[in-house]
Amino acid sequence: MAPVGPKNNQVAPADDLYTTLLIISAAVLLIGIVFLAVRSVQIFESLWPAGGG
């Protein structure tokens, strides 16, 4: 029989997959924010459009 005792502290493969997906989604979100900021500066010549209609 296998010895009974504490398991080693390896991360389960599913958790590793979720961590990878979380990192990828955070990177895509950051790229999207930068893209919107650049386009806003190109179109409105500032980060925020002028108010007052």
N, CA, C and O of each residue as an XYZ file, in Angstrom:
212
protein
N       0.838     -1.189      0.000
C       0.000      0.000      0.000
C       0.880      1.247      0.000
O       2.026      1.237      0.448
N       0.296      2.310     -0.518
C       1.020      3.578     -0.539
C       1.033      4.170      0.862
O       0.075      4.016      1.619
N       2.103      4.836      1.195
C       2.167      5.444      2.525
C       1.154      6.581      2.657
O       0.910      7.332      1.713
N       0.581      6.686      3.834
C      -0.383      7.747      4.112
C       0.364      8.892      4.768
O       1.081      8.690      5.748
N       0.205     10.062      4.245
C       0.894     11.227      4.800
C       0.555     12.462      3.991
O      -0.252     12.414      3.062
N       1.175     13.556      4.353
C       0.875     14.799      3.623
C       1.361     14.721      2.181
O       2.432     14.188      1.891
N       0.554     15.260      1.301
C       0.914     15.286     -0.114
C       1.915     16.411     -0.352
O       2.010     17.359      0.428
N       2.653     16.282     -1.442
C       3.547     17.383     -1.779
C       2.711     18.576     -2.237
O       1.541     18.416     -2.584
N       3.290     19.742     -2.241
C       2.545     20.982     -2.486
C       2.546     21.377     -3.957
O       2.802     22.536     -4.283
N       2.267     20.439     -4.841
C       2.185     20.771     -6.254
C       0.793     21.305     -6.574
O      -0.205     20.895     -5.981
N       0.757     22.226     -7.524
C      -0.514     22.812     -7.940
C      -1.201     21.851     -8.900
O      -0.560     21.249     -9.762
N      -2.492     21.718     -8.741
C      -3.261     20.853     -9.631
C      -3.234     21.424    -11.048
O      -3.197     22.645    -11.206
N      -3.252     20.589    -12.073
C      -3.208     21.091    -13.457
C      -4.343     22.052    -13.794
O      -4.140     23.000    -14.553
N      -5.523     21.824    -13.248
C      -6.646     22.726    -13.528
C      -6.365     24.113    -12.964
O      -6.658     25.113    -13.619
N      -5.805     24.190    -11.766
C      -5.473     25.483    -11.174
C      -4.416     26.201    -12.007
O      -4.471     27.420    -12.170
N      -3.457     25.446    -12.531
C      -2.420     26.041    -13.371
C      -3.037     26.610    -14.647
O      -2.624     27.671    -15.113
N      -4.014     25.919    -15.210
C      -4.705     26.404    -16.405
C      -5.454     27.694    -16.102
O      -5.399     28.642    -16.885
N      -6.152     27.738    -14.973
C      -6.900     28.932    -14.610
C      -5.966     30.105    -14.348
O      -6.298     31.241    -14.685
N      -4.822     29.853    -13.762
C      -3.843     30.917    -13.540
C      -3.351     31.470    -14.870
O      -3.217     32.683    -15.028
N      -3.083     30.597    -15.817
C      -2.644     31.028    -17.145
C      -3.729     31.851    -17.829
O      -3.434     32.890    -18.420
N      -4.967     31.404    -17.758
C      -6.069     32.156    -18.365
C      -6.256     33.514    -17.690
O      -6.575     34.498    -18.357
N      -6.061     33.573    -16.386
C      -6.177     34.838    -15.662
C      -5.096     35.817    -16.106
O      -5.373     37.003    -16.286
N      -3.883     35.340    -16.282
C      -2.785     36.195    -16.736
C      -3.052     36.689    -18.155
O      -2.827     37.861    -18.459
N      -3.528     35.801    -19.019
C      -3.820     36.189    -20.401
C      -4.945     37.220    -20.444
O      -4.857     38.201    -21.182
N      -5.992     37.007    -19.663
C      -7.112     37.952    -19.684
C      -6.700     39.310    -19.120
O      -7.158     40.341    -19.611
N      -5.846     39.328    -18.103
C      -5.354     40.600    -17.568
C      -4.503     41.330    -18.602
O      -4.584     42.553    -18.718
N      -3.692     40.595    -19.350
C      -2.859     41.211    -20.391
C      -3.723     41.780    -21.511
O      -3.458     42.880    -21.996
N      -4.751     41.046    -21.927
C      -5.650     41.537    -22.982
C      -6.397     42.783    -22.508
O      -6.579     43.725    -23.279
N      -6.824     42.797    -21.262
C      -7.504     43.965    -20.711
C      -6.576     45.176    -20.697
O      -6.995     46.279    -21.049
N      -5.332     44.985    -20.298
C      -4.365     46.077    -20.274
C      -4.097     46.607    -21.681
O      -4.019     47.818    -21.886
N      -3.957     45.708    -22.641
C      -3.746     46.124    -24.030
C      -4.955     46.919    -24.530
O      -4.791     47.915    -25.235
N      -6.161     46.489    -24.172
C      -7.366     47.211    -24.572
C      -7.434     48.605    -23.974
O      -7.833     49.550    -24.655
N      -7.053     48.746    -22.717
C      -7.061     50.061    -22.070
C      -6.058     50.990    -22.744
O      -6.359     52.156    -22.998
N      -4.875     50.476    -23.032
C      -3.855     51.284    -23.712
C      -4.340     51.673    -25.107
O      -4.157     52.815    -25.528
N      -4.954     50.736    -25.827
C      -5.475     51.030    -27.166
C      -6.523     52.140    -27.111
O      -6.484     53.066    -27.921
N      -7.454     52.056    -26.167
C      -8.486     53.086    -26.059
C      -7.893     54.442    -25.688
O      -8.352     55.473    -26.178
N      -6.884     54.447    -24.834
C      -6.236     55.706    -24.467
C      -5.542     56.327    -25.673
O      -5.640     57.535    -25.884
N      -4.849     55.526    -26.459
C      -4.156     56.038    -27.649
C      -5.161     56.563    -28.665
O      -4.965     57.639    -29.229
N      -6.230     55.818    -28.903
C      -7.248     56.270    -29.865
C      -7.942     57.547    -29.379
O      -8.263     58.418    -30.187
N      -8.172     57.663    -28.088
C      -8.797     58.865    -27.548
C      -7.905     60.081    -27.775
O      -8.395     61.153    -28.130
N      -6.610     59.922    -27.573
C      -5.685     61.027    -27.809
C      -5.626     61.358    -29.297
O      -5.529     62.531    -29.660
N      -5.682     60.356    -30.160
C      -5.646     60.611    -31.596
C      -6.904     61.340    -32.074
O      -6.817     62.228    -32.922
N      -8.050     60.980    -31.547
C      -9.314     61.553    -32.019
C      -9.617     62.888    -31.332
O      -9.946     63.868    -32.001
N      -9.507     62.930    -29.997
C      -9.919     64.109    -29.237
C      -8.754     65.007    -28.838
O      -8.975     66.081    -28.278
N      -7.534     64.596    -29.111
C      -6.321     65.311    -28.729
C      -6.197     65.484    -27.223
O      -5.508     66.389    -26.752
N      -6.850     64.635    -26.485
C      -6.665     64.535    -25.039
C      -7.215     63.181    -24.610
O      -7.862     62.480    -25.387
N      -6.948     62.838    -23.384
C      -7.410     61.535    -22.914
C      -8.931     61.513    -22.759
O      -9.565     60.481    -22.977
N      -9.513     62.652    -22.384
C     -10.960     62.747    -22.205
C     -11.531     63.698    -23.239
O     -10.921     64.733    -23.509
N     -12.676     63.388    -23.828
C     -13.286     64.307    -24.788
C     -13.768     65.580    -24.090
O     -14.078     65.571    -22.898
N     -13.825     66.668    -24.849
C     -14.277     67.936    -24.282
C     -15.752     67.836    -23.910
O     -16.552     67.265    -24.651
N     -16.094     68.385    -22.784
C     -17.477     68.352    -22.330
C     -18.260     69.550    -22.846
O     -17.704     70.437    -23.495
N     -19.526     69.567    -22.557
C     -20.360     70.714    -22.884
C     -21.043     70.651    -24.237
O     -21.636     71.635    -24.678
N     -20.970     69.500    -24.903
C     -21.698     69.320    -26.148
C     -21.181     70.146    -27.246
O     -21.705     70.092    -28.359
